[in-house]
């Protein structure tokens, strides 16, 4: 089966899954349930596509298929900001201001961190793989330690608010938050559409890309800026996704082997949205809301990442 046929089959299955999610059991109160589920579905589409596009593009830039923006500490920065908001504003202040203000501040804060880190690590248009992973690991540990220190200064009620921000959730998505995220996502997609062919060239490596006439440094900087916005949008909209990007990207490569980014990117988007849909259906129908989407997604992706690492080690 060709890559295009596999993508068509995946898209068809995703459409059926989306219909099942929106319509199943909606006859009881369609006026309230269907709009609410459609908003959740829209959040899954925007968040899932942002995760897939940022992960696959980042792997192309880094030249490695076991890296995603998550290893650079972006989620840790997001959680640090949420803990700072809880400590400074408290539960009541965060409820009043932390909605629209907290969402926009999260995007701006993560964007600033991403651009600073990317400019530092990719200042000459390239980055050593091991240095990249080491810096990301150290920053994640340091930022996580500061976040834990701040958690000791908040009350149990405020800690519950912080925990809600630390998990993937489609229950807290609000219309205005979804609207802003969708607009930013569409702007990034339009901005990156013209540079899509360059991704296939960048995947060949720095020297090969330069020999084919690509301004490698400029292309990398442009991609990293787009990736930074995508990471900020997805994390601020639905929460940290941990290793989900690795799962989505590598499954897309497996389903469309040898295909270019014009097929790999939409395949990754379909996989990410389908994964969110399956996890949400399991939370609602199987576990009766006794677990969260984040737990199911992180468990599946963590096992996949471990298996991927062990497989690559056995091939060395």
C-alpha positions in Angstrom: 0.0 0.0 0.0 1.4 3.4 -1.0 1.8 6.3 1.4 -1.1 8.2 -0.1 -3.4 5.2 0.1 -2.4 4.8 3.8 -3.1 8.4 4.5 -6.5 8.2 2.8 -7.4 5.2 4.9 -6.1 6.9 8.1 -8.1 10.0 7.3 -11.3 8.0 6.7 -10.9 6.2 10.0 -10.3 9.5 11.7 -13.5 10.9 10.3 -15.5 7.9 11.5 -13.9 8.2 14.9 -14.7 11.9 15.1 -18.3 11.3 14.1 -18.6 8.6 16.8 -17.2 11.0 19.4 -19.6 13.9 18.5 -22.8 11.9 18.0 -22.6 8.9 20.4 -25.1 9.4 23.2 -25.9 13.0 22.1 -29.6 12.3 21.6 -30.1 12.9 25.4 -29.3 16.6 25.1 -28.1 17.5 21.6 -28.4 21.3 22.1 -25.7 21.2 24.8 -23.7 18.1 24.1 -23.0 18.5 20.4 -21.6 22.1 20.5 -19.5 21.1 23.5 -18.1 18.1 21.8 -17.4 20.0 18.6 -15.4 22.5 20.7 -13.4 19.6 22.2 -12.9 18.2 18.7 -11.6 21.5 17.4 -9.2 21.7 20.3 -7.9 18.2 19.5 -7.4 19.2 15.9 -5.5 22.4 16.7 -3.5 20.9 19.5 -2.8 17.6 17.8 -1.7 19.2 14.5 0.5 21.7 16.4 2.2 18.8 18.2 2.7 16.8 15.0 4.0 19.7 12.9 6.4 21.0 15.6 7.8 17.5 16.4 8.4 16.4 12.8 9.9 19.8 11.8 12.1 19.8 14.9 13.4 16.3 14.1 14.2 17.5 10.6 16.2 20.4 11.9 18.0 18.4 14.6 18.6 15.5 12.2 17.4 12.9 14.8 14.1 11.0 15.1 14.2 10.6 18.9 14.1 14.3 19.7 11.1 16.6 20.1 10.7 20.1 21.4 9.6 18.5 24.7 13.1 17.5 25.6 14.2 21.1 25.5 12.2 21.9 28.6 9.3 23.8 27.0 6.7 22.0 29.1 8.8 22.6 32.2 8.8 26.3 31.5 5.0 26.3 31.1 4.6 24.5 34.4 7.0 27.0 36.1 4.9 29.9 34.8 1.7 28.3 36.1 3.2 27.8 39.5 4.4 31.4 39.6 0.9 32.6 38.7 -0.6 30.5 41.5 1.9 31.8 44.0 1.6 35.4 43.1 -2.1 35.6 42.3 -3.6 32.9 44.5 -6.6 30.8 43.7 -9.1 33.7 43.5 -6.8 36.0 41.5 -5.9 33.3 39.1 -9.5 32.6 38.5 -10.2 36.3 37.7 -7.0 37.1 35.7 -5.5 33.7 34.8 -8.0 33.0 32.0 -7.3 35.2 29.0 -4.3 36.9 30.7 -2.7 33.6 31.8 -3.2 32.1 28.3 -1.6 35.0 26.4 1.2 35.3 29.0 1.9 31.6 28.7 2.3 31.9 24.9 4.5 35.0 25.1 6.6 33.5 27.9 7.2 30.2 26.1 7.8 31.9 22.9 10.5 34.1 24.5 12.2 31.1 26.1 12.1 29.1 22.9 13.6 31.9 20.7 16.3 32.6 23.3 17.2 28.9 23.6 17.1 28.2 19.9 19.3 31.3 19.2 21.8 30.2 21.7 22.0 26.5 20.6 21.7 27.1 16.9 23.7 30.3 16.7 25.8 29.0 13.8 23.0 27.2 12.1 23.9 23.8 13.6 23.9 22.2 17.0 25.7 19.2 18.4 23.2 16.4 19.2 24.6 15.5 22.5 24.9 19.1 23.6 21.3 19.7 22.6 20.1 16.8 24.7 22.3 17.6 27.6 21.2 21.3 27.8 17.6 20.3 27.5 17.9 17.7 30.3 19.7 20.1 32.6 17.3 22.9 32.0 14.3 20.6 32.5 15.7 19.4 35.9 16.6 22.9 37.1 13.3 24.4 36.1 11.4 21.4 37.5 13.2 21.9 40.8 12.2 25.5 41.0 8.7 24.5 40.2 8.6 22.0 43.0 10.0 24.6 45.4 7.2 27.0 44.5 4.6 24.2 45.0 5.6 23.9 48.6 4.5 27.5 49.1 0.9 27.0 47.9 -2.2 25.6 49.6 -3.8 22.3 48.7 -6.6 24.2 46.8 -4.1 26.1 44.8 -2.1 23.0 44.2 -5.3 21.4 42.6 -5.5 24.4 40.2 -1.8 23.9 39.3 -2.4 20.1 38.7 -5.2 20.9 36.3 -2.8 22.9 34.2 -0.2 20.2 34.3 -2.4 17.6 32.5 -3.7 17.4 29.0 -7.4 18.4 29.3 -10.1 19.3 26.8 -12.6 20.0 29.5 -11.2 23.5 30.3 -11.1 24.7 26.7 -12.9 27.9 26.3 -14.2 29.5 23.0 -12.0 32.6 23.1 -8.9 30.4 24.0 -9.7 28.1 21.1 -10.2 31.0 18.8 -6.9 32.7 19.5 -5.1 29.3 19.2 -6.7 28.6 15.9 -5.8 32.0 14.5 -2.2 31.6 15.6 -2.1 28.1 14.2 -3.5 29.1 10.8 -1.0 32.0 10.6 1.9 29.7 11.3 0.6 27.2 8.7 0.3 29.8 6.1 3.8 31.2 6.9 5.4 27.8 6.7 3.6 26.6 3.5 6.0 28.2 1.1 9.0 26.8 2.9 7.6 23.2 2.9 9.8 22.0 0.0 12.9 23.1 1.9 12.1 20.6 4.7 12.8 17.7 2.4 16.2 19.3 1.5 17.1 20.0 5.1 16.4 16.4 5.9 19.4 15.4 3.8 21.8 17.2 6.1 23.4 20.6 6.4 26.2 20.0 3.8 23.9 18.5 1.3 21.3 21.3 1.8 23.9 24.0 1.3 25.2 22.3 -1.8 21.7 22.3 -3.3 21.4 26.1 -2.8 19.6 26.3 0.6 20.6 29.0 3.0 20.8 26.5 5.9 21.2 29.0 8.7 18.3 31.2 7.5 16.0 28.2 6.9 16.8 26.7 10.3 16.2 30.0 12.1 12.9 30.5 10.3 11.7 26.9 11.1 12.7 27.3 14.8 10.6 30.4 15.1 7.6 28.6 13.7 8.2 25.6 15.9 8.4 27.9 19.0 4.9 29.3 18.2 3.5 25.8 17.6 4.8 24.5 20.9 3.5 27.6 22.8 0.1 27.2 21.2 -0.3 23.5 21.9 1.0 23.6 25.4 -1.0 26.6 26.4 -4.2 25.2 24.8 -4.2 21.6 26.0 -1.2 21.3 28.3 2.1 19.4 28.2 2.3 16.4 25.9 5.7 14.9 27.0 6.8 12.3 24.5 3.7 12.3 22.3 5.6 14.0 19.5 8.1 11.2 19.3 5.3 8.6 19.0 3.4 10.7 16.4 6.4 11.4 14.2 7.8 7.9 14.2 4.5 6.3 13.5 4.0 8.8 10.6 7.4 7.7 9.2 6.5 4.1 9.5 3.1 4.5 7.8 4.6 6.6 5.0 8.2 5.3 4.5 10.3 7.3 2.1 7.6 10.0 1.7 8.3 13.7 1.7 7.0 16.2 4.3 3.9 16.9 2.1 2.7 13.5 3.2 4.5 12.9 6.5 3.2 16.1 8.1 -0.6 15.5 7.4 -0.1 11.9 8.4 1.3 13.0 11.7 -1.5 15.4 12.2 -4.1 12.6 11.6 -2.3 10.3 14.0 -2.1 12.9 16.8 -5.8 13.9 16.5 -6.8 10.2 16.4 -4.8 9.5 19.5 -6.5 12.4 21.3 -9.9 11.1 20.2 -9.2 7.5 21.3 -7.9 8.7 24.7 -10.9 11.0 25.3 -13.4 8.2 24.4 -11.6 5.8 26.7 -11.7 8.4 29.5 -15.4 9.0 29.0 -16.7 5.5 28.1 -14.3 3.1 29.6 -12.8 4.7 32.7 -15.9 6.9 33.5 -13.6 10.0 34.1 -11.5 8.2 36.7 -8.4 8.9 34.7 -7.2 11.7 32.4 -6.3 12.0 28.7 -2.7 13.0 29.8 -2.2 9.8 31.7 -3.3 7.6 28.9 -1.3 9.5 26.2 1.9 9.8 28.3 1.7 6.1 29.2 1.4 4.9 25.6 4.0 7.3 24.3 6.4 6.6 27.1 6.3 2.9 26.4 6.8 3.6 22.7 9.8 5.8 23.4 11.4 3.2 25.6 10.9 0.5 23.0 12.3 2.8 20.3 15.4 3.5 22.4 16.0 -0.2 23.1 15.5 -1.0 19.4 18.1 1.6 18.3 20.5 0.4 21.0 20.2 -3.2 19.7 21.0 -2.0 16.2 24.3 -0.4 17.2 
